[in-house]
Amino acid sequence: MTDHLPKFRAACLTAAIYLLAALGLPAHGAAAVQTLPDAATFENIAAQGYVYGLPIVMHYDITYQYSVDTASPQYKAPFNQLRNGARVFTYKDTVVITPNSDTPYSFACLDLRAEPVVISVPPVTDGRYFSVQLVDANTYNFGYIGSRTTGIKGGSYMVVPPEWQGAAPAGMQVFRSNAQYALALFRTQLFNPADIDNVLKFQKGYAVQTLSAYLGQTPPPALPMPPFPNIGQDYMKPEFFDYLAFALQFAPAAPEETAIRAQLASIGVVAGKHFDFAALPKDCQEALLRGMKKGAGMVDASINGPGIRVNGWKMSSPFGNRDFFNGNWLLRAGGAKAGIYGNDAAEAVYPMTRTSASGDPLDGSKHKYRITIPAGQYPPARAFWSVTMYDGKTQLLIKNPIDRYLINSPMLPDMKKNPDGSLTILIQRDSPGKNLESNWLPAPDGPIFLVMRLYWPETEGLSVLPLGKGTWQPPRVELND
């Protein structure tokens, strides 16, 4: 190691001169060299930078496919335009991992640089749950419109960028994003398959428009679209830090970000500046790649590591606003990788598991399983609850012969109950037979990842932090071979 360090520092000297030149900064010989990190520090910064940047890059990828790349099969609409989904998500939807298949989505990627955006929602007349989750480019949930928060009377709400100092229309509630780009994610409850036309009618009452359009005024001068770099869903590649540097220019650093952004700058990752991995000497490249793998391992460990577990289900809610995370980048990254755009715990909670109650890995190629919910002990949710099946490797919905991806509370009237009034959900790869298919949740031919969703949870019944220590427990996943 002693013999290697001088060679590493010499290589990084070349890298430093290149990076300083690329950033338009003067290189002052030895003075610049003394500030460069050694191999271990370089690797550690890359690891911490990966953890910090993963949610930001994941959000950038989704934004790119939804509103930039018109050739993408996942393309939705240009910025500041709404796209209503006429269906629930299926195995064909592959951009967002761990998507729900309960509620048809509506999407609007928001560009707030030139002016605020106004979101309008209709009144609810049939008890239908809906929510509009406002997520910024940091993946902070900075606001909610919907049944739980703003009520059922309908109305218009304004979303503004971090630096906005204008006046809102009289009586209009304002939500301030922490970044100049954001996402409005609409969820509209579907009571049953025959209810889809009613959902579509409700979605027609949604509207997204710029403030000038809402007021009928002349818009401010249009800002040119930035040169969005093309991106793929493989984040374990060195271009990761170029995507991160690009995205950071639209999200002003909060005080808790000062340290990590300074560390990233020390290895050449600077907001709004191109990061050219290929120009780095080999030793620096190797240190960065080792750091990325280390960071990815840290994120995976945070997801699969210890936490509050009840009957084998991990009870956590790693989603919230900037104050909720308070600089805990590992918590933010773990939440994003487990299921980016998860809701605040007050809006929804997500017990999840990859193991049976006994701790054995769930695998549809080896076993059949069951979940039995005792009579009268359904998950405590004011809106609805569900149990969704995912491929344990990809965290995507799986293709199956009955096009069913979940069991949820609206399906209860059509499901068979046990003599004692309990409900058994059958989890297996192959059909249990026509007479039991109403209770069948098709499983993949391999690892299983199960996620429960409780929308608008009854907090007093939940044993999940930060909501409280209630008495309800998720039912056990048990062998049914």
C-alpha positions in Angstrom: 0.0 0.0 0.0 2.9 2.3 0.8 4.4 1.9 -2.6 1.0 2.5 -4.3 0.1 5.8 -2.7 2.7 8.0 -4.4 1.7 6.5 -7.8 -2.0 7.2 -6.9 -1.3 10.8 -5.9 0.7 11.4 -9.0 -2.1 10.1 -11.1 -4.6 12.2 -9.2 -2.4 15.3 -9.8 -3.0 14.8 -13.5 -6.7 14.4 -12.8 -6.7 17.5 -10.7 -5.2 19.6 -13.4 -7.7 18.3 -15.9 -10.6 18.8 -13.6 -9.6 22.3 -12.6 -9.2 23.2 -16.3 -12.6 21.6 -17.1 -14.2 23.7 -14.4 -12.6 26.9 -15.6 -10.5 27.2 -12.4 -6.8 28.0 -12.2 -4.4 25.2 -11.2 -1.8 26.5 -8.8 0.7 23.7 -8.9 1.5 22.0 -5.6 -1.1 24.0 -3.7 -3.9 22.3 -5.8 -2.3 18.9 -5.2 -2.3 19.2 -1.4 -6.1 19.4 -1.4 -6.6 16.2 -3.3 -7.8 13.2 -1.3 -5.8 10.0 -1.0 -7.0 6.7 -2.3 -9.0 5.7 0.7 -10.6 9.1 1.0 -11.3 9.3 -2.7 -13.1 5.9 -2.5 -15.0 6.9 0.5 -16.2 10.2 -1.1 -17.4 8.2 -4.1 -19.3 5.9 -1.8 -20.9 8.7 0.2 -21.6 10.5 -3.0 -23.4 7.5 -4.5 -25.6 7.2 -1.4 -26.4 10.9 -1.5 -27.0 11.0 -5.2 -28.9 7.8 -5.9 -32.4 9.2 -5.3 -31.5 12.4 -7.3 -30.3 10.3 -10.2 -33.2 7.9 -10.0 -35.6 10.9 -10.2 -33.7 12.4 -13.1 -34.0 9.1 -15.0 -37.7 9.1 -14.5 -38.1 12.7 -15.5 -36.0 12.1 -18.6 -38.2 9.2 -19.7 -41.5 10.8 -18.7 -41.0 14.3 -20.1 -37.7 14.6 -22.1 -37.2 11.5 -24.3 -40.2 11.4 -26.6 -39.0 8.1 -28.0 -39.2 6.4 -24.7 -42.0 3.9 -24.3 -42.6 5.3 -20.9 -43.0 8.9 -22.2 -46.0 10.7 -20.6 -46.1 14.4 -21.6 -44.1 17.6 -21.9 -43.2 19.5 -18.7 -46.1 21.3 -17.0 -48.7 19.1 -18.8 -50.8 16.5 -17.2 -51.0 12.9 -18.4 -53.9 10.8 -17.0 -53.5 7.1 -16.8 -56.6 5.1 -18.0 -55.4 2.0 -16.2 -53.5 0.6 -13.3 -49.8 -0.3 -13.6 -48.9 -3.7 -15.0 -45.7 -5.7 -15.7 -45.3 -3.5 -18.8 -44.5 -0.5 -16.7 -40.8 -0.6 -15.9 -39.5 2.9 -15.1 -40.6 3.1 -11.5 -39.7 0.2 -9.3 -42.3 -1.2 -6.8 -45.2 0.7 -8.4 -48.7 0.3 -6.9 -51.4 -1.3 -9.0 -54.3 -0.1 -6.9 -54.8 3.4 -8.2 -54.6 4.7 -11.8 -51.8 7.3 -11.8 -51.8 10.8 -13.4 -48.4 12.5 -13.9 -47.0 15.9 -14.4 -43.3 16.7 -14.4 -43.0 20.3 -13.3 -40.5 22.9 -14.6 -40.7 25.7 -12.2 -37.8 27.8 -13.4 -39.8 30.4 -15.3 -42.9 30.6 -13.1 -45.0 28.7 -10.6 -47.5 26.0 -11.6 -51.2 25.8 -10.5 -52.7 22.4 -9.8 -56.5 22.1 -9.7 -58.6 19.1 -8.4 -62.3 18.4 -8.6 -64.7 17.9 -5.6 -65.3 14.3 -4.4 -68.9 13.2 -4.5 -68.7 9.4 -4.1 -66.3 8.9 -1.2 -63.4 8.2 -3.6 -59.9 8.6 -2.1 -57.4 10.6 -4.1 -54.0 12.3 -3.4 -51.6 14.5 -5.3 -48.1 13.9 -4.0 -45.7 16.7 -4.6 -42.1 15.4 -4.9 -39.1 17.5 -5.8 -35.9 16.5 -7.6 -34.3 15.5 -4.2 -37.2 13.0 -3.7 -38.5 15.1 -0.8 -42.3 15.0 -0.4 -42.9 18.8 0.0 -46.7 18.7 0.0 -50.0 16.9 -0.5 -53.3 17.8 -2.0 -56.1 15.3 -1.5 -58.7 13.6 0.7 -56.5 13.5 3.8 -54.9 16.9 3.6 -57.0 19.5 1.7 -60.4 17.7 1.8 -63.0 16.8 -0.7 -64.3 20.2 -1.8 -61.8 20.6 -4.7 -59.8 23.8 -5.5 -56.6 25.1 -6.9 -53.1 25.1 -5.4 -49.8 26.7 -6.4 -46.4 25.1 -6.6 -43.4 27.4 -6.5 -39.7 27.1 -6.9 -37.2 27.5 -4.0 -36.4 31.2 -4.8 -39.9 32.4 -5.6 -40.9 35.6 -3.8 -44.2 36.6 -5.6 -47.7 36.9 -4.4 -50.3 34.0 -4.7 -53.8 34.6 -5.9 -56.1 35.4 -3.0 -56.8 32.4 -0.8 -54.6 30.0 -2.8 -52.4 27.6 -0.7 -48.7 27.6 -1.8 -46.4 24.6 -1.8 -42.7 25.4 -2.1 -40.4 22.9 -3.9 -36.8 22.5 -2.8 -35.8 22.2 -6.4 -36.7 23.9 -9.7 -37.9 20.6 -11.1 -40.6 18.5 -9.4 -43.2 15.8 -10.0 -46.9 15.9 -9.2 -48.0 12.3 -8.7 -51.8 11.8 -8.7 -53.4 8.7 -7.3 -57.1 8.1 -7.8 -58.9 5.2 -6.1 -60.4 2.5 -8.3 -63.2 0.6 -6.5 -63.2 -2.3 -8.9 -62.5 -3.0 -12.6 -66.0 -1.8 -13.6 -65.3 1.5 -11.8 -62.6 2.6 -14.4 -65.0 4.9 -16.3 -65.8 6.8 -13.1 -62.1 7.2 -12.4 -61.6 8.6 -15.9 -64.4 11.1 -15.3 -62.8 12.2 -12.1 -59.4 12.5 -13.7 -60.8 15.0 -16.2 -61.3 17.4 -13.3 -57.5 17.5 -12.7 -55.6 20.4 -14.3 -52.0 21.5 -14.4 -51.1 24.9 -15.9 -48.6 27.7 -15.4 -49.6 30.6 -13.2 -49.8 33.0 -16.2 -52.1 30.6 -18.0 -54.3 30.2 -14.9 -54.5 34.0 -14.6 -55.0 34.6 -18.3 -51.8 36.7 -18.4 -48.9 37.0 -20.8 -46.3 34.4 -19.8 -42.8 35.4 -18.8 -40.1 34.7 -21.4 -39.6 31.0 -22.0 -36.4 29.5 -20.7 -34.4 27.2 -23.0 -34.5 23.5 -22.2 -31.2 22.4 -20.6 -29.1 19.8 -22.5 -30.4 16.8 -20.6 -27.9 14.0 -20.9 -29.3 10.7 -22.0 -29.5 8.2 -19.2 -30.4 4.5 -18.7 -31.6 2.6 -15.7 -28.2 1.1 -15.0 -26.9 3.3 -12.3 -23.7 1.3 -11.6 -21.7 3.1 -14.2 -19.3 6.1 -13.9 -21.7 8.4 -15.8 -23.8 8.3 -12.6 -21.7 11.3 -11.3 -22.2 13.2 -14.5 -26.0 12.8 -14.2 -25.8 13.9 -10.6 -23.7 17.0 -11.4 -26.2 18.0 -14.0 -29.2 17.5 -11.7 -27.7 19.4 -8.8 -27.6 22.7 -10.6 -31.4 22.8 -10.3 -31.6 22.1 -6.5 -30.0 24.8 -4.3 -27.9 23.2 -1.5 -29.5 23.3 1.9 -27.2 23.8 4.9 -27.1 20.0 5.6 -25.8 19.4 2.1 -22.8 21.8 2.3 -20.4 19.1 3.5 -21.3 16.4 1.0 -21.3 18.8 -1.9 -17.9 20.1 -0.9 -16.6 16.5 -0.8 -18.0 15.7 -4.2 -16.4 18.9 -5.6 -13.1 17.7 -4.3 -13.3 14.7 -6.8 -14.6 16.9 -9.6 -18.4 16.4 -9.2 -19.7 20.0 -9.3 -23.3 21.2 -9.9 -23.8 22.1 -13.5 -20.3 21.0 -14.7 -19.5 18.0 -16.9 -17.9 15.1 -15.1 -15.6 13.2 -17.5 -14.7 9.9 -16.0 -12.8 8.8 -19.1 -10.3 11.7 -18.5 -9.4 10.4 -15.1 -6.2 8.4 -14.7 -6.7 4.7 -14.2 -6.0 4.7 -10.4 -8.6 7.5 -9.9 -11.1 5.6 -12.0 -10.6 2.4 -10.0 -11.0 4.3 -6.7 -14.3 5.8 -7.9 -15.7 2.5 -9.1 -14.8 0.8 -5.8 -16.5 3.6 -4.0 -19.7 3.2 -6.1 -19.9 -0.5 -5.3 -19.3 0.3 -1.6 -22.1 2.9 -1.7 -24.5 0.5 -3.4 -23.7 -2.1 -0.7 -24.5 0.4 2.0 -27.9 1.1 0.4 -28.7 -2.6 0.1 -27.7 -3.2 3.7 -30.0 -0.4 4.9 -33.0 -1.9 3.1 -32.3 -5.5 4.2 -30.8 -4.7 7.6 -32.4 -4.6 11.0 -35.5 -2.5 11.7 -38.9 -2.9 13.3 -40.1 -6.3 12.1 -43.5 -7.8 13.0 -44.4 -11.3 11.9 -41.5 -11.1 9.4 -42.7 -7.8 7.8 -40.4 -4.8 8.0 -42.4 -1.9 9.4 -40.9 1.3 8.3 -41.7 4.5 6.4 -38.5 6.0 4.9 -40.3 8.8 3.1 -40.9 12.4 3.9 -39.9 16.0 3.5 -36.6 17.7 3.9 -37.0 18.0 7.6 -37.8 14.3 7.9 -34.5 13.2 6.4 -32.5 16.0 8.0 -29.3 15.0 6.1 -29.7 11.2 6.6 -28.7 10.3 3.0 -28.7 6.6 3.7 -32.3 6.6 4.8 -33.3 8.6 1.7 -31.4 6.3 -0.6 -32.8 3.2 1.0 -36.3 4.5 0.7 -35.8 5.4 -3.0 -34.4 2.0 -3.9 -37.1 0.1 -2.0 -39.8 2.1 -3.8 -39.1 5.6 -5.0 -41.9 8.2 -4.4 -43.2 6.4 -1.4 -45.7 8.4 0.7 -45.3 10.0 4.1 -46.4 7.6 6.8 -49.5 9.7 7.5 -50.6 9.2 3.9 -49.6 5.5 3.5 -47.5 2.9 5.2 -45.7 0.0 3.5 -45.0 -3.2 5.5 -42.8 -5.2 3.2 -41.1 -8.6 3.3 -38.9 -11.0 1.3 -39.1 -13.7 3.9 -41.7 -15.9 5.6 -42.6 -15.3 9.2 -40.0 -17.9 10.1 -37.3 -15.9 8.3 -36.9 -18.1 5.3 -36.5 -16.4 1.8 -39.8 -16.4 -0.2 -39.4 -18.3 -3.5 -42.2 -19.1 -5.8 -40.2 -21.7 -7.6 -39.8 -23.8 -4.5 -42.9 -23.3 -2.3 -46.5 -22.2 -2.0 -47.5 -19.7 0.8 -50.5 -18.4 2.5 -51.5 -15.3 4.4 -54.5 -15.6 6.7 -56.2 -12.5 8.1 -58.4 -13.2 11.1 -62.0 -12.2 11.0 -62.3 -8.5 11.8 -58.6 -7.8 11.8 -58.1 -6.3 8.3 -55.4 -3.7 8.0 -56.5 -0.4 9.6 -56.8 2.0 6.7 -59.4 4.7 6.2 -59.1 4.6 2.4 -58.1 1.0 1.4 -55.4 -1.6 1.8 -53.6 -4.0 -0.5 -51.0 -6.8 -0.7 -48.9 -6.5 -3.9 -46.6 -9.1 -5.5 -43.3 -8.2 -7.1 -40.5 -10.0 -8.7 -37.9 -10.3 -5.9 -35.0 -9.5 -8.3 -36.4 -6.6 -10.3 -39.1 -5.2 -7.8 -41.4 -5.0 -10.8 -44.9 -6.4 -11.3 -44.9 -9.9 -12.8 -46.7 -11.2 -15.9 -49.3 -13.8 -14.9 -52.2 -15.7 -16.5 -55.0 -13.8 -14.7 -53.4 -10.3 -14.9 -53.6 -9.9 -11.2 -50.9 -8.1 -9.3 -52.5 -7.7 -5.9 -55.2 -8.5 -3.5 -56.9 -5.4 -2.1 -59.8 -4.5 0.1 -62.2 -3.6 -2.7 -61.9 -7.3 -3.8 -63.2 -8.7 -0.5 -66.8 -9.2 -1.6 -65.6 -11.6 -4.3 -63.2 -13.6 -2.2 -63.9 -16.8 -0.4 -63.9 -16.7 3.4 -63.0 -19.5 5.8 -65.7 -21.0 8.1 -64.5 -18.9 11.0 -64.7 -15.7 8.9 -61.0 -15.3 8.3 -59.6 -14.7 4.8 -56.7 -16.7 3.3 -54.6 -15.3 0.4 -53.0 -18.0 -1.6 -49.5 -17.1 -2.8 -48.1 -19.4 -5.4 -46.8 -19.6 -9.0 -49.5 -21.9 -10.4 -53.3 -21.6 -10.1 -54.8 -23.3 -7.0 -57.8 -24.2 -9.2 -60.8 -22.3 -10.5 -62.7 -22.6 -7.3 -59.9 -20.8 -5.4 -58.6 -18.4 -8.0 -60.5 -15.5 -6.3 -58.0 -15.8 -3.4 -54.9 -16.3 -5.6 -52.1 -13.9 -5.7 -49.8 -15.1 -8.5 -46.1 -15.4 -7.6 -43.0 -15.3 -9.8 -40.9 -18.4 -10.6 -38.2 -17.3 -8.2 -37.7 -14.8 -5.4 -40.7 -12.9 -4.0 -41.1 -9.4 -2.7 -44.4 -8.6 -1.0 -45.5 -5.1 -0.1 -48.6 -4.1 1.9 -50.1 -0.7 1.4 -52.4 1.0 3.9 -53.7 4.3 2.5 -54.7 6.9 5.0 -53.8 4.6 7.8 -55.6 4.6 11.2 -52.4 5.5 13.1 -53.6 4.3 16.5 -53.7 0.8 15.1 -50.3 0.6 13.7 -47.1 -0.7 15.2 -44.9 1.3 12.9 -42.7 4.4 13.6 -43.0 7.3 13.4 -46.7 6.9 13.7 -47.0 5.1 17.0 -47.0 1.7 18.7 -50.5 0.3 18.0 -51.9 -3.2 18.5 -52.5 -4.3 14.9 -49.9 -6.6 13.4 -49.6 -7.7 9.7 -50.6 -11.3 9.2 -47.9 -14.0 8.9 -46.6 -15.4 5.6 -46.5 -19.1 6.0 -45.8 -22.2 4.0 -48.8 -23.8 2.3 -47.1 -26.7 0.5 
